[in-house]
Amino acid sequence: MLLTITTTGTAGRPATDLGFLLHKHPGRAQSFATSYGDAHVFYPQAGEDLCTAALLLEVDPVALVRRGRGKGRGGSPDFALAQYVNDRPYAASSLLAVALRTVFASALKGRCDARPELAAAPLPLRIAIPALPARAGGGRGGPELVRALFEPLGWRVEAEPLPLDPSFPEWGDSRYVRADLTGTLRLADALQQLYVLLPVLDDAKHYWVAPDEVDKLLRAGEGWLAGHPEQPLITRRYLARRWSLTRDAMERLELARLAEADDREADDVDNAVDDEAPDGTGEDTAGTGGAAGAGGGRNGGEEAAGDRPVPLAVQRRDAILRALRDRGAARVLDLGCGQGQLVAALLKDPRFTEVVGLDVSARALAVAARRLHLDRLPERQAARVRFVQGALTYTDARLAGYDAAVLSEVVEHVDPPRLPALEHAVLGAARPGCVVVTTPNVEYNVRWESLPAGHVRHADHRFEWDRSEFRAWASRAADRYGYTVEFRPVGPDDPEVGPPTQLALFTLDDTPPDTPPDTPPDTPPDAPAGGLPAAEARTAGTRTRTAGTRTTELPEGGDHR
């Protein structure tokens, strides 16, 4: 089993620098013991202009059989037919991938203590694999599959099928390919891609695939796997078609992609579940797509029977449902659905025939699915609801064509410079018949006894608007995208500071908007924070004060969804 790596040199960088990166001296051959045989590293040529490093793996078939016994091991069909006579010693597979990780561990990590600048620089590389299995997948195999996996990564691929027997061309081609990959990239990136894609092409692993394989895949695929067009096939095959592991990996990859699109860390995005709430099902959760607000403490809710205050979370959901019923909506999007409280309320009303909950947090969606017992719902009821993972700061074709969309306690979790992107994605691209937006009224914060002065209601809030700021933002967005807007209070409407929550109901106008909806808005030069100079000034100060703080516990039924 052979793989060669070749690079060319320049006047200022000799080709033999490859030895520094691989941590293997070009002047001598080295051998390394692996679980399935010996790996040898040697240099067929090593000059200033051209240098080639070769990795030769001598597989011990007996050791392979002995270590491969047991359920789930040796997943190739060859092992079922002939355990001792197969292609494992000759064709590149997961055995070679493990040898790469064993022999070139430092190079895989991009470490070169002697020449750190060398490890960070792209190199002209040519990787040759004389016998590469390429099992069919998705109707493709052979050279086509090799190109589909490597070309999106920037490689120029030359692949030709190997005949079953050159003496008998009428027998046709085998499932093996001779492959040459040429490209300019960091050596560490090239090795990471080979580590993942060699077993993917073979569609088999010689060892039991445990849950830690997901972490290995995500580490090796960092920076390229999330956006690869063949990501589902790569993930499924690398994890030996274990559905639970594949689903976990796909969710984490999607989260990484969404976080990168929003220029945030994945941990900051996937925060719509309160880890301190038992089983992650508490009401007090917050996230980039979740809702946030305040509970019904003093003056925080209308008095119900027995002088029990109605939590503001309940009042908010009731106000949203009233607005949707007023507009006759049947197919509704809950954008930033968090843990599914509003989705559950919508499903209780049969007039809402289709409900889609969208959130960037995979954990929140999992909690929502458990809360609604989706796996046990009757078929007709289950057909009404669907959860999807996604972000609201870029357009999504899945959101088009609905009667209504709800942004319940969402906008305040978005950085002000990103608000124009959210407006365009929802009002400009998805264009539902109506949109309900709720957000805290910062003026009402003085009524919360447990909320320190100057603090927002939740640590993840990027800002909180007063009534005039909210109306200015909503009116500006409505005018731009061809909506009319009306405002409604949610909760007790205090004569001095207004209601605790403010609601805007956007209704699509028959007249065309001033600006074509397929054009994202430019941020006005005099309003660097999404057209909200006053809010931006407040945001800057608030972030400084609340950095590193925990969620403030508000009285009686706070709902930071």
C-alpha positions in Angstrom: 0.0 0.0 0.0 1.8 3.1 -1.2 1.3 6.9 -1.2 3.8 9.5 -2.3 3.9 13.3 -1.6 6.0 15.4 -4.0 6.8 19.1 -3.9 8.9 21.5 -5.9 11.4 24.1 -4.6 12.2 27.7 -5.3 15.2 29.9 -4.9 14.3 30.8 -1.4 12.7 27.5 -0.4 14.3 24.2 -1.3 12.0 21.2 -1.9 13.7 19.3 0.9 11.8 21.5 3.3 9.2 18.8 3.0 11.4 16.9 5.5 10.9 19.6 8.1 7.1 19.5 7.7 6.9 15.7 7.9 9.5 15.5 10.7 11.3 12.8 8.7 14.8 13.3 7.4 15.2 12.9 3.7 18.6 11.2 4.2 17.4 8.0 5.8 14.6 5.5 5.7 12.5 5.0 8.8 10.1 2.2 9.9 7.2 2.4 12.4 5.2 -0.4 13.9 1.4 -0.2 13.6 -1.3 -2.6 14.8 -1.6 -4.2 11.3 2.0 -4.2 10.0 5.0 -1.9 9.5 4.9 1.5 7.9 8.1 2.8 6.1 8.9 6.3 5.2 11.6 7.0 2.6 12.5 9.5 -0.1 12.9 8.2 -3.6 14.2 11.7 -4.6 15.3 14.6 -2.4 16.8 17.6 -4.1 16.4 21.4 -3.9 14.2 21.4 -7.0 12.1 18.3 -6.4 11.5 16.2 -3.3 9.2 13.1 -2.9 8.3 11.4 0.4 6.8 7.9 0.2 4.7 6.1 2.8 4.7 2.3 2.3 2.5 0.2 4.5 3.2 -3.5 4.7 0.0 -5.1 6.1 0.1 -8.3 8.0 -3.0 -10.2 6.9 -2.9 -12.6 9.9 -2.8 -9.7 12.3 -5.6 -8.0 10.5 -7.8 -11.0 10.8 -7.0 -11.5 14.5 -7.6 -7.9 15.4 -10.6 -7.6 13.2 -12.7 -10.4 14.7 -15.9 -9.4 16.3 -19.2 -7.7 15.4 -18.7 -4.6 13.4 -15.0 -5.1 12.6 -13.6 -5.5 9.2 -16.7 -4.0 7.6 -15.6 -4.7 4.0 -17.4 -7.5 2.1 -14.0 -8.9 1.2 -13.6 -10.1 4.8 -16.8 -12.1 4.7 -15.6 -13.9 1.5 -11.9 -14.4 2.1 -10.4 -13.1 5.3 -6.8 -13.9 4.3 -6.9 -13.1 0.6 -8.1 -9.6 -0.1 -7.0 -6.1 -1.2 -6.1 -4.8 2.2 -2.3 -5.0 1.7 -2.4 -3.2 -1.7 -5.3 -0.7 -1.9 -5.4 2.6 0.0 -8.0 2.4 2.8 -8.6 3.3 6.4 -5.5 1.3 7.2 -3.4 3.8 5.3 -5.4 6.7 6.9 -4.4 5.3 10.4 -0.8 5.0 9.2 -0.9 8.6 8.1 -2.1 9.7 11.6 0.5 7.5 13.3 3.6 8.4 11.2 2.8 12.0 10.4 1.1 13.1 13.7 2.8 16.4 14.0 2.4 17.3 10.3 -1.3 16.5 10.5 -1.6 19.1 13.4 0.3 21.7 11.3 3.2 21.7 13.8 6.8 22.5 12.8 8.7 23.8 15.7 11.9 24.3 13.7 10.1 26.2 10.9 6.7 27.4 12.1 6.3 29.8 9.1 6.8 26.8 6.8 3.8 24.9 8.3 1.6 27.9 7.7 2.5 28.4 4.1 0.8 26.7 1.1 3.0 24.4 -0.9 2.8 23.1 -4.5 1.9 19.4 -3.8 1.4 16.3 -5.9 0.0 13.3 -4.2 0.0 10.0 -6.0 -1.9 6.9 -5.0 -1.3 3.9 -7.3 -4.3 1.8 -6.1 -7.3 3.7 -4.6 -10.6 1.9 -4.1 -13.6 4.0 -5.2 -16.8 2.2 -4.4 -19.9 3.5 -6.0 -21.9 5.9 -3.9 -25.0 7.9 -5.0 -24.8 6.2 -8.4 -21.1 7.3 -8.8 -17.9 5.4 -8.4 -14.4 5.2 -9.8 -12.8 8.3 -11.2 -16.0 10.3 -11.0 -16.3 9.8 -7.3 -12.6 10.7 -6.7 -13.1 14.0 -8.6 -16.3 14.7 -6.7 -14.5 14.4 -3.4 -11.2 16.2 -4.1 -11.9 18.8 -6.8 -14.1 21.0 -4.5 -11.1 21.2 -2.2 -9.0 22.8 -4.8 -7.2 19.7 -6.2 -6.6 19.1 -9.8 -7.5 15.4 -10.2 -6.1 12.9 -12.7 -7.8 9.6 -12.1 -8.0 6.5 -14.3 -9.6 3.2 -13.6 -7.4 0.1 -13.3 -8.4 -2.9 -15.4 -9.3 -6.1 -13.7 -6.6 -7.8 -15.8 -4.6 -6.0 -18.5 -4.3 -9.3 -20.3 -8.0 -9.6 -20.6 -9.4 -6.1 -21.4 -12.8 -7.6 -22.1 -13.2 -8.2 -18.4 -13.6 -4.5 -17.9 -12.4 -2.1 -15.2 -12.0 -2.9 -11.5 -13.3 -0.6 -8.7 -9.7 0.7 -8.2 -8.3 3.9 -9.5 -4.9 5.3 -10.1 -5.1 8.9 -8.7 -2.8 11.9 -8.9 -3.8 15.0 -7.0 -2.1 18.3 -7.7 -2.7 21.5 -5.8 -1.3 24.3 -3.7 -2.3 24.2 -0.1 -0.8 23.6 3.4 0.6 20.1 3.9 -1.5 19.8 7.1 -4.7 20.5 5.2 -3.8 17.9 2.5 -3.1 15.2 5.1 -6.3 15.9 7.0 -8.3 15.6 3.8 -6.6 12.3 2.9 -7.2 11.0 6.5 -10.9 11.5 6.0 -11.4 10.7 2.4 -9.4 7.5 2.0 -11.8 5.4 4.1 -14.7 7.3 2.5 -13.7 6.2 -0.9 -13.2 2.6 0.3 -16.5 2.8 2.1 -15.2 0.5 4.9 -13.3 0.7 8.1 -11.1 -2.0 9.6 -12.0 -1.1 13.2 -15.1 -0.6 15.2 -16.6 2.9 14.8 -17.2 4.4 18.2 -18.8 7.7 19.2 -15.4 9.4 19.4 -15.1 9.0 15.6 -17.4 12.0 15.3 -14.9 14.2 17.1 -12.1 12.8 14.9 -14.1 13.6 11.8 -14.9 17.2 12.9 -11.3 17.9 13.9 -9.9 16.6 10.6 -12.7 18.3 8.6 -12.4 21.7 10.2 -12.5 24.5 7.7 -13.5 22.4 4.7 -16.1 19.6 5.5 -19.0 21.9 6.5 -19.1 23.5 3.1 -18.2 20.4 1.0 -21.0 19.6 -1.6 -20.5 15.9 -0.8 -20.7 16.4 3.0 -23.6 13.9 3.6 -21.9 11.1 1.7 -18.5 11.8 3.4 -20.1 11.9 6.9 -22.2 8.8 6.3 -19.3 6.7 5.0 -16.7 7.9 7.4 -18.9 6.9 10.3 -19.6 3.5 8.7 -23.3 4.4 8.1 -24.1 4.5 11.8 -27.2 6.7 11.7 -27.0 8.0 15.3 -23.4 9.1 14.8 -24.1 10.5 11.3 -27.0 12.6 12.6 -24.8 14.0 15.5 -22.0 14.9 13.1 -24.4 16.5 10.6 -26.0 18.7 13.3 -22.6 19.8 14.5 -21.4 20.5 11.0 -24.5 22.6 10.2 -24.0 24.5 13.5 -20.4 25.3 12.5 -21.5 26.4 9.1 -24.2 28.7 10.5 -21.8 30.1 13.1 -19.3 30.9 10.4 -21.9 32.6 8.3 -22.8 34.8 11.3 -19.2 35.4 12.2 -19.7 33.9 15.7 -18.4 31.0 17.7 -20.4 27.8 17.6 -20.8 27.8 21.4 -22.2 31.3 21.3 -24.7 30.3 18.6 -25.9 27.0 20.2 -27.1 28.7 23.5 -30.8 28.5 23.2 -31.0 25.9 25.9 -30.4 26.7 29.6 -27.9 24.1 30.8 -29.0 24.9 34.4 -32.6 24.0 33.8 -33.4 20.4 34.6 -33.2 18.3 31.4 -32.7 21.4 29.4 -36.5 22.1 29.4 -36.8 25.1 31.6 -38.5 28.3 30.5 -35.5 30.5 31.2 -33.4 29.9 28.1 -31.9 32.3 25.6 -30.3 32.0 22.3 -29.7 33.7 19.0 -32.9 32.3 17.7 -34.8 31.9 21.0 -37.1 34.3 22.6 -36.4 36.3 25.7 -38.5 38.4 28.0 -39.5 38.9 31.6 -41.9 37.1 33.8 -44.9 38.4 35.6 -43.6 39.9 38.8 -44.8 43.1 40.4 -46.9 44.8 37.7 -45.6 42.1 35.4 -48.9 40.3 34.7 -52.6 40.8 34.9 -54.3 39.3 37.9 -56.1 36.0 37.3 -58.4 34.0 39.5 -57.0 33.7 43.0 -54.8 36.8 42.5 -52.3 34.7 40.6 -50.4 36.8 38.0 -50.5 35.6 34.4 -46.9 35.1 33.4 -45.7 37.5 30.7 -44.6 34.5 28.6 -48.2 33.4 28.5 -49.5 36.8 27.7 -47.0 37.1 24.9 -48.0 33.9 23.3 -51.7 34.8 23.6 -51.0 38.1 21.9 -49.1 36.4 19.1 -51.9 33.9 18.5 -54.5 36.7 18.5 -52.5 38.6 15.8 -52.1 35.4 13.7 -55.9 34.7 14.0 -56.7 38.3 13.1 -54.8 37.8 9.8 -56.3 34.4 9.1 -52.9 32.7 9.0 -52.8 28.9 8.5 -49.2 28.1 7.6 -46.9 29.7 10.2 -43.1 30.0 10.7 -41.8 30.3 14.2 -38.4 31.8 13.5 -36.1 31.4 16.5 -38.4 28.8 18.0 -36.1 27.9 20.8 -37.5 25.0 22.8 -40.9 25.0 21.1 -43.2 26.7 23.5 -44.9 28.8 20.8 -45.0 25.8 18.4 -46.8 23.8 21.0 -49.4 26.5 21.4 -49.9 26.8 17.7 -50.5 23.0 17.4 -53.3 23.2 19.9 -55.3 25.4 17.5 -56.5 23.4 14.5 -56.7 26.5 12.3 -52.9 26.4 12.1 -52.5 23.7 9.5 -48.7 23.8 9.2 -46.2 25.0 11.7 -42.4 25.1 11.0 -40.0 25.9 13.9 -36.6 27.1 12.9 -33.6 27.7 15.2 -29.9 27.8 14.9 -29.5 25.6 18.0 -29.6 21.9 17.3 -29.9 21.3 21.1 -32.9 23.5 21.3 -34.6 21.7 18.4 -33.9 18.4 20.1 -35.5 19.6 23.3 -38.5 21.0 21.3 -39.0 17.6 19.6 -38.9 15.8 23.0 -41.3 18.3 24.5 -43.9 17.7 21.8 -43.4 14.0 21.8 -43.1 14.0 18.0 -42.3 10.4 17.9 -45.6 9.5 19.6 -48.0 12.1 17.9 -50.7 10.7 15.7 -49.8 10.8 12.0 -52.1 13.6 11.1 -50.9 15.7 14.0 -47.2 15.0 13.3 -47.7 16.0 9.6 -48.6 19.6 10.8 -45.2 20.3 12.4 -41.6 20.3 11.3 -38.4 21.6 12.9 -35.4 22.8 10.8 -32.0 24.2 11.7 -31.0 27.5 10.2 -30.0 31.1 10.8 -32.0 34.2 10.2 -29.2 36.4 8.9 -29.1 35.0 5.4 -31.8 34.0 3.0 -33.3 30.5 3.1 -35.6 29.2 0.3 -37.3 26.8 2.8 -39.0 29.9 4.4 -40.8 31.2 1.3 -44.5 30.9 0.7 -45.9 30.9 4.2 -48.9 32.9 5.5 -47.1 34.3 8.6 -43.8 34.4 10.4 -43.2 35.0 14.1 -40.0 36.6 15.6 -40.8 36.3 19.3 -38.1 37.9 21.4 -35.5 37.3 18.6 -34.3 40.7 17.3 -32.7 41.7 20.5 -30.3 38.7 20.3 -28.9 39.9 16.9 -26.0 42.3 16.7 -27.3 45.6 15.4 -25.1 45.6 12.3 -26.7 42.3 11.4 -30.3 43.5 11.6 -30.5 44.6 8.0 -29.6 41.0 6.9 -32.4 39.7 9.1 -34.8 42.2 7.7 -33.9 41.2 4.2 -34.1 37.4 4.9 -37.5 37.6 6.4 -39.3 40.6 4.9 -37.4 40.7 1.6 -36.8 37.1 0.7 -39.3 34.9 2.6 -42.0 37.6 2.3 -44.8 36.0 4.4 -48.2 37.6 4.3 -47.7 38.9 7.8 -44.9 39.0 10.4 -45.3 39.3 14.2 -42.3 40.7 16.0 -42.1 41.0 19.8 -39.2 42.5 21.8 -38.7 43.8 25.4 -39.5 47.4 26.1 -36.4 48.7 27.9 -38.3 51.5 29.5 -40.3 49.0 31.6 -37.1 47.6 33.1 -37.3 50.0 36.0 -40.4 48.1 37.2 -38.4 44.9 37.8 -37.3 44.9 41.4 -34.7 42.1 40.8 -33.1 43.7 37.7 -30.1 45.9 38.5 -30.2 49.4 37.0 -28.7 49.6 33.6 -28.8 45.9 32.9 -30.7 44.2 30.1 -33.1 41.4 30.9 -30.8 38.6 29.6 -27.0 38.5 29.2 -27.3 37.5 25.5 -29.4 40.6 24.6 -27.4 42.8 22.3 -29.7 45.7 23.0 -33.2 46.6 24.2 -35.2 49.2 22.5 -37.5 51.8 24.0 -40.9 52.4 22.3 -39.8 55.1 20.0 -36.7 53.2 18.8 -38.8 50.0 18.1 -41.4 52.0 16.2 -38.7 53.8 14.1 -37.0 50.4 13.2 -40.3 48.7 12.4 -41.7 51.6 10.3 -38.4 51.9 8.4 -38.3 48.1 7.6 -42.0 48.1 6.7 -41.6 51.0 4.2 -38.6 49.4 2.6 -40.1 46.0 2.0 -43.7 46.9 1.2 -45.5 46.2 4.5 -47.8 48.2 6.7 -47.2 47.9 10.4 -49.3 48.4 13.6 -48.2 48.3 17.2 -49.8 46.5 20.1 -48.9 46.4 23.8 -48.3 43.1 25.5 -48.8 43.0 29.3 -50.0 45.8 31.5 -49.6 49.2 29.7 -48.0 51.4 32.3 -48.9 55.0 31.8 -45.3 56.1 32.5 -43.1 53.4 30.9 -45.4 51.5 28.6 -45.9 47.7 28.5 -43.2 45.2 29.3 -43.3 43.7 25.8 -44.0 45.6 22.6 -45.4 43.9 19.5 -45.3 44.9 15.8 -47.7 43.3 13.3 -46.4 43.7 9.7 -48.9 43.0 6.9 -47.8 42.7 3.3 -49.1 45.6 1.2 -50.4 45.2 -2.3 -48.3 48.1 -3.5 -44.6 47.4 -4.4 -41.9 48.4 -2.0 -39.6 51.4 -2.6 -36.6 49.1 -2.9 -36.7 45.7 -4.7 -37.0 43.0 -2.0 -34.2 40.9 -3.6 -31.7 43.6 -2.8 -30.3 43.5 0.8 -30.2 47.0 2.4 -27.1 49.0 2.8 -26.5 50.3 6.3 -27.2 54.1 6.3 -23.9 56.0 6.8 -25.3 58.0 9.7 -26.6 54.9 11.5 -23.8 52.3 11.7 -25.9 49.9 13.9 -28.4 48.9 11.3 -30.0 52.3 11.2 -30.4 52.7 14.9 -28.0 55.3 16.3 -29.7 55.7 19.7 -30.0 51.9 20.2 -26.4 51.4 19.2 -25.2 53.9 21.7 -27.2 52.1 24.4 -25.9 48.7 23.2 -22.3 49.7 23.4 -22.7 50.7 27.0 -24.8 47.8 28.0 -22.4 45.2 26.6 -19.6 46.6 28.7 -21.7 46.4 31.8 -23.1 43.0 31.2 -20.1 41.1 29.8 -19.7 37.9 31.6 -22.9 38.2 33.6 -25.4 35.5 34.1 -29.1 35.6 33.3 -31.0 37.8 35.7 -33.7 35.8 37.5 -36.9 37.7 37.0 -39.9 37.0 39.2 -42.9 34.7 38.5 -42.6 32.9 35.2 -39.8 34.6 33.3 -39.6 33.2 29.7 -36.2 33.6 28.0 -37.1 31.1 25.3 
